[in-house]
Amino acid sequence: MVNKQMEFHKKHKYLILNKIYKSDVNQTCFYKAKDLEYDRTVGIKTIGFEDLRQRNLLLQEAKCMIKLEDMTDKIPSLYEYYIDNRNKMFILVMQYIEGLTLTEIIKQTEKQRKDFYIIRQNIKLIYQLSLVLGAIHTASSIFQHKDLKPDNIIVKNKGQLNQTVYLIDLGITGRPLIRGTGTPLYQAPEQRGDLGFLSSDNVDVFALGLIFFEILTGKQLEIGIDLLRKGREKQWKSIPSVTDYNENVPSIYNDIIRKCLQLMPDKRYRNGMEVAKAINFALKKKGYRR
């Protein structure tokens, strides 16, 4: 059998429709664009890099995204990536997901949060999110999103039978966790440097617990205010109860959220799939069936 290598180069033209966001971190921008060659809407993310090491990390991340496409279809498909060495820019062209962010859903349902139907719908969203995370985590024990937050969660066809939860802006490379990664309000204690050690194993589970609490109550829990540590104790003084803010939520979800939010990583659920199993058990036991 003869191994043959085939190589093709084809230029694509993209029409920028609008800028979705811009961040000063690594000069990151995300655009909604039109692929004029294939007549499809795409997302284009540009990320600046300073040196060869950063460029290679971004390349590793792109390859991880491609690998994960075999594990779950709930992340945007990566169509192309380009490296602009002259301008030190890494460019990702990916599937554009139309839908609502979880941030928008939390705001939309603010006045209906105690409605039993809305509670059921929100629990279902977190269940679907846990399954997506579970697919990422079980693909490899080193894969974590590392910046899980409501803005990075897209819900397509909300409230319909084909409702689907997607994760965007993944930072899933297997590189070691760096102190300060992630968005401050949704960082795990080890991401903040509070534990004296760094662990990449289940930072997403902690963020998931924060998001679960927020979607059911509207309250954003903060380390140092709502979650307090006494000295060098290996647990929080206390973890607020969901039912103190929304009495219509079955108390069994307090237990799930508290386990997600444990101070020490080894006391939390190990991955998103374990959280999904716990929610599924609660749904069957306490109603609010899927």
C-alpha positions in Angstrom: 0.0 0.0 0.0 1.4 3.4 -1.0 1.0 6.3 1.4 0.3 9.4 -0.6 0.1 13.0 0.8 -2.2 15.4 -0.8 -2.0 19.2 -0.2 -4.5 21.9 -1.2 -4.5 25.6 -0.7 -7.6 27.7 -1.4 -8.2 31.3 -0.5 -11.4 32.1 1.2 -13.1 35.5 1.4 -15.2 36.5 4.4 -17.5 39.4 4.8 -17.6 40.8 8.3 -21.2 41.3 9.4 -20.6 42.7 12.9 -18.3 42.5 15.8 -19.7 40.4 18.7 -17.1 41.3 21.3 -13.6 42.6 21.7 -11.3 41.9 24.7 -8.0 43.5 25.6 -6.7 40.1 26.6 -4.5 38.9 23.8 -6.2 41.4 21.5 -9.1 38.9 21.1 -12.0 39.7 18.8 -15.0 37.7 17.7 -17.0 38.5 14.6 -20.1 37.2 12.9 -19.2 36.9 9.2 -20.2 35.5 5.9 -18.1 32.8 4.1 -18.5 34.0 0.5 -17.1 30.8 -0.9 -19.6 28.5 0.8 -22.4 31.0 1.3 -22.7 30.3 5.1 -22.6 32.3 8.3 -19.5 31.7 10.4 -17.8 33.0 13.5 -14.3 34.3 13.2 -12.1 34.6 16.3 -8.8 36.5 16.2 -6.3 36.1 19.0 -3.0 37.9 19.3 0.2 36.1 20.3 3.6 37.4 21.4 6.0 34.6 20.7 6.3 31.1 19.3 5.3 29.5 22.6 2.0 31.3 22.7 1.4 30.5 19.0 2.0 26.8 19.6 -0.4 26.8 22.6 -3.1 28.3 20.4 -2.4 25.7 17.7 -2.7 23.0 20.3 -6.0 24.5 21.4 -7.3 24.4 17.8 -6.3 20.8 17.5 -8.1 19.9 20.7 -11.3 21.5 19.4 -11.1 19.3 16.3 -10.5 16.2 18.5 -13.5 17.1 20.7 -15.8 17.2 17.7 -15.7 13.4 17.7 -16.9 13.4 21.3 -19.7 16.0 21.2 -21.6 18.1 18.6 -22.4 20.7 21.3 -19.4 22.8 20.6 -18.9 24.9 17.5 -17.2 23.0 14.6 -13.9 24.4 13.7 -13.8 24.9 9.9 -10.4 26.5 9.4 -7.5 28.1 11.2 -4.9 30.5 9.9 -1.7 31.8 11.4 -0.7 35.4 10.5 2.9 35.5 11.6 3.5 39.0 10.3 0.8 40.5 12.5 1.2 37.8 15.2 -2.5 36.8 15.0 -4.1 33.4 15.2 -7.4 33.2 13.4 -10.2 30.6 13.9 -13.1 30.2 11.5 -15.9 28.2 13.1 -19.6 27.4 13.1 -21.7 30.3 14.2 -24.3 29.3 16.8 -27.5 31.3 16.8 -29.3 31.5 20.1 -29.5 33.1 23.5 -26.7 33.3 26.0 -27.5 32.0 29.5 -26.9 35.6 30.7 -29.8 36.7 28.5 -32.0 33.9 29.7 -31.3 34.7 33.4 -32.3 38.3 32.7 -35.4 37.4 30.7 -36.8 35.1 33.4 -36.0 37.4 36.4 -39.6 38.0 37.3 -40.7 34.4 36.7 -37.9 32.7 38.6 -40.2 31.2 41.2 -42.6 29.9 38.6 -42.5 26.0 38.7 -42.4 25.8 34.9 -39.4 28.2 34.7 -37.6 26.3 37.6 -38.1 23.0 35.6 -36.8 24.6 32.4 -33.7 26.1 34.2 -32.9 22.7 35.8 -33.2 21.1 32.4 -30.7 23.7 31.0 -28.2 22.9 33.6 -28.7 19.1 33.1 -28.0 19.6 29.3 -24.9 21.8 30.2 -23.6 19.1 32.5 -23.9 16.5 29.7 -21.9 18.7 27.4 -19.2 19.2 30.0 -19.2 15.5 30.8 -18.4 14.8 27.1 -15.5 17.1 27.2 -14.2 15.9 30.6 -14.5 12.2 29.7 -12.7 12.7 26.4 -9.6 13.3 28.4 -9.1 13.9 32.1 -7.0 17.0 31.3 -9.7 18.7 29.3 -11.5 21.6 31.1 -13.2 24.6 29.7 -11.4 26.8 32.3 -13.7 29.9 31.6 -17.2 28.6 32.1 -19.7 31.4 32.6 -23.2 32.3 31.4 -21.8 34.4 28.5 -20.1 31.3 27.1 -23.2 29.1 27.1 -25.6 29.4 24.1 -29.1 27.9 24.1 -30.5 27.2 20.7 -34.3 26.8 20.2 -35.0 27.7 23.8 -38.2 26.1 25.2 -38.7 23.9 22.2 -38.4 20.1 21.9 -35.1 20.5 20.0 -33.6 22.9 22.6 -29.9 22.5 22.6 -27.1 23.8 24.8 -23.8 24.7 23.3 -20.5 25.7 24.9 -18.4 28.4 23.2 -15.0 30.0 23.8 -13.4 26.9 25.0 -9.9 26.9 26.6 -9.7 23.2 26.7 -6.0 22.5 26.0 -4.2 20.2 28.3 -1.8 22.8 29.4 -1.4 23.3 33.2 -3.8 25.7 34.9 -2.3 29.2 35.3 -3.3 31.3 38.3 -5.7 34.0 37.2 -7.2 32.1 34.2 -11.0 32.4 33.8 -13.4 35.1 34.7 -13.0 36.3 38.3 -16.7 35.9 39.3 -16.7 32.2 38.1 -13.2 31.1 39.1 -12.6 28.2 41.4 -10.5 28.8 44.5 -7.5 27.1 42.9 -7.7 29.4 39.9 -7.6 32.4 42.2 -4.6 31.0 44.0 -6.5 30.6 47.3 -5.5 27.0 48.0 -1.7 27.3 47.6 -1.8 24.8 44.7 -3.1 24.6 41.1 -5.4 21.8 39.9 -7.0 21.6 36.5 -9.1 18.5 37.3 -12.6 20.0 38.1 -12.5 23.8 38.0 -15.5 23.6 35.6 -17.6 21.8 38.2 -17.1 24.7 40.7 -18.2 27.2 38.0 -21.1 25.0 37.1 -22.3 25.1 40.8 -22.1 28.9 40.7 -24.1 29.1 37.5 -26.7 26.5 38.8 -27.2 28.7 41.9 -27.5 31.9 39.8 -30.0 30.6 37.3 -32.3 29.3 40.1 -32.0 32.4 42.4 -30.7 35.3 40.4 -27.9 35.7 42.9 -24.2 35.5 42.0 -22.2 33.9 44.8 -18.9 35.5 45.5 -15.8 34.0 47.2 -14.9 36.2 50.1 -18.5 37.5 50.6 -20.9 34.6 50.3 -18.3 31.8 50.5 -16.0 32.4 53.4 -13.0 30.4 54.6 -11.8 30.4 58.2 -8.1 30.5 58.3 -6.6 27.4 56.6 -9.7 25.3 57.0 -10.4 22.9 54.2 -14.0 23.8 53.9 -16.2 26.9 53.7 -17.8 28.2 56.9 -21.1 27.7 55.1 -22.6 27.6 51.6 -25.8 29.6 51.0 -29.0 27.5 50.3 -30.9 27.9 47.1 -34.1 27.5 49.0 -33.3 30.7 51.1 -33.7 32.7 47.8 -36.2 30.5 46.0 -38.4 28.4 48.2 -40.0 26.7 45.2 -36.8 24.8 44.3 -36.8 21.3 45.8 -34.2 21.1 48.5 -32.4 18.1 46.9 -30.7 20.7 44.5 -29.1 22.3 47.5 -27.1 19.1 48.0 -26.0 19.0 44.3 -24.9 22.6 44.3 -23.1 22.3 47.6 -21.1 19.4 46.4 -20.1 21.4 43.2 -19.0 24.3 45.4 -16.8 22.5 47.8 -13.6 24.4 48.6 -11.3 21.4 48.1 -11.3 20.0 44.5 -11.3 16.3 45.7 -14.6 16.9 47.6 -16.5 18.0 44.4 -18.0 15.9 41.7 -15.2 14.7 39.5 -16.7 15.9 36.2 -19.8 17.1 34.4 -21.1 13.6 33.9 -21.3 13.0 37.6 -23.3 16.2 38.0 -25.6 15.2 35.2 -26.3 11.8 36.9 -27.1 13.6 40.2 -29.5 16.0 38.5 -31.1 13.1 36.6 -31.7 11.2 39.9 -33.1 14.4 41.5 -35.5 14.9 38.5 -36.9 11.4 38.9 -37.1 11.5 42.7 -38.5 15.0 43.2 -40.5 15.6 40.0 -39.7 18.3 37.4 -39.1 15.4 35.0 -37.0 16.0 31.9 
